[in-house]
Amino acid sequence: MEWTPLVTTTMFDGIRADMLTATGGIMTLVLIVVGGGILVRVLMR
């Protein structure tokens, strides 16, 4: 009888890709909000 692992590292490839996508999206949103805030501050002067 051959032993097979229940969890393999390839199972986490999709999760890793999703995490990178989510992190990229959050960082993009933060950059847009910060950039907008700076723009508003500059235009208010």
C-alpha positions in Angstrom: 0.0 0.0 0.0 1.4 3.3 -1.0 1.2 6.4 1.2 -0.2 9.5 -0.3 -0.3 12.9 1.5 -3.7 14.4 2.1 -2.5 17.9 1.5 -0.1 18.8 -1.3 1.7 22.1 -2.0 0.0 22.4 -5.4 -3.3 22.8 -3.6 -2.2 26.2 -2.3 -1.1 27.6 -5.7 -4.6 28.9 -6.4 -4.9 30.4 -3.0 -1.5 32.1 -3.4 -2.6 33.6 -6.8 -5.9 34.8 -5.3 -4.0 36.4 -2.3 -1.7 38.2 -4.7 -4.6 39.4 -6.8 -6.5 40.6 -3.7 -3.4 42.3 -2.3 -2.7 44.0 -5.7 -6.3 45.2 -5.8 -6.2 46.6 -2.2 -2.9 48.4 -2.9 -4.3 49.9 -6.1 -7.3 51.2 -4.2 -5.1 52.7 -1.5 -2.9 54.4 -4.1 -6.0 55.8 -5.8 -7.5 57.1 -2.5 -4.1 58.6 -1.4 -3.6 60.2 -4.8 -7.1 61.6 -4.8 -6.5 63.1 -1.4 -3.3 64.7 -2.4 -5.0 66.1 -5.6 -7.8 67.6 -3.5 -5.3 69.2 -1.1 -3.3 70.7 -3.9 -6.5 72.0 -5.6 -7.9 73.5 -2.4 -4.8 75.8 -2.0 
